[in-house]
């Protein structure tokens, strides 16, 4: 298990410019969903974007975090998707 604040802290360290929304899907602190908007994803495929997130979480992905549903976006892609919000 890993506290949501700890997960978010690791993500913020790796993606300091990011807008991050993190949800504990089951309340067990090991199944999360994250929506991350960061310029670090520019020019990267979705698979490469997700690999960056997994690398940021490091060993947590091999233990405390059992599942992670990811939605990653560049700022421009998020702006288009969210209607400019």
N, C-alpha and C positions, 0 to 999 in steps of 0.2 A: 504494500500500500504506500501511497505517496500523497501528501496533502496537496490540494489544488493550488495553494499559494506557492508551494515548492516547484510544482510543474511550471506554473506561470513565470516564476523567477528564472528558471533555466531558459525558457523561451525568450524572455525579455533580454537576457544576457546575450543570446545569440542573434536576436533581431531587435536591436534597441529602437528602431524606428517603427516597430510593428504596432498595429492595432490587433489585440488578441482577445478573443472571447473563448473561455474555457468552461466546459460543463462536465460535471461528474454524472455520467449516464445512469449509474446504478446505486450511487450512494456508498459504494464500497471502496472508493479512492483507488481503483485500479482499472476502471473503464472510463475513458475520457473522450470527449469530442472537442476539437479545437478548430476555430476559424481564425486564420492568421492572414493579415494583409501587410505585406512588406515589399519594399523596393528590392530586397535581396533576391526575390523570385523573378525579377526581370530577365527575360531571355532564357529562362529555364523551362523545361517541360514539366508537366505535373509530377511525373515520377522523380525528376531531379529536385523539385521543390519539396516533396515529401522526404526524400533522402536527407535534405538539409535539416529538416525538422527532427528526424530520427537521430541524426548526428548531434544535434543540439541537446537532445535528451540523454544521449550516451547510454551508460549502463542502466539507467532507469527503464529503458525499453526491454532489457533482458531480465528484469526482475519485478520491481514494484508496479510498473505499468503493464497490465496484461493486454489491454486493447486501446487503440487510439484511432478514432475516426477523424480524418483530416479534411479540411477545406482550406486551400491556400490560394491566395490571389495577389496579383500585383495591385498597386494603388489604382492604376487606370482601369483594370478589369473590375475591381470592386466598385469603383465609381459608376461604371456602366451598369453593373448588375444591381446595385442598390439605388439606382436612380439619382446619383449625384449627392447622396447624403454623406 
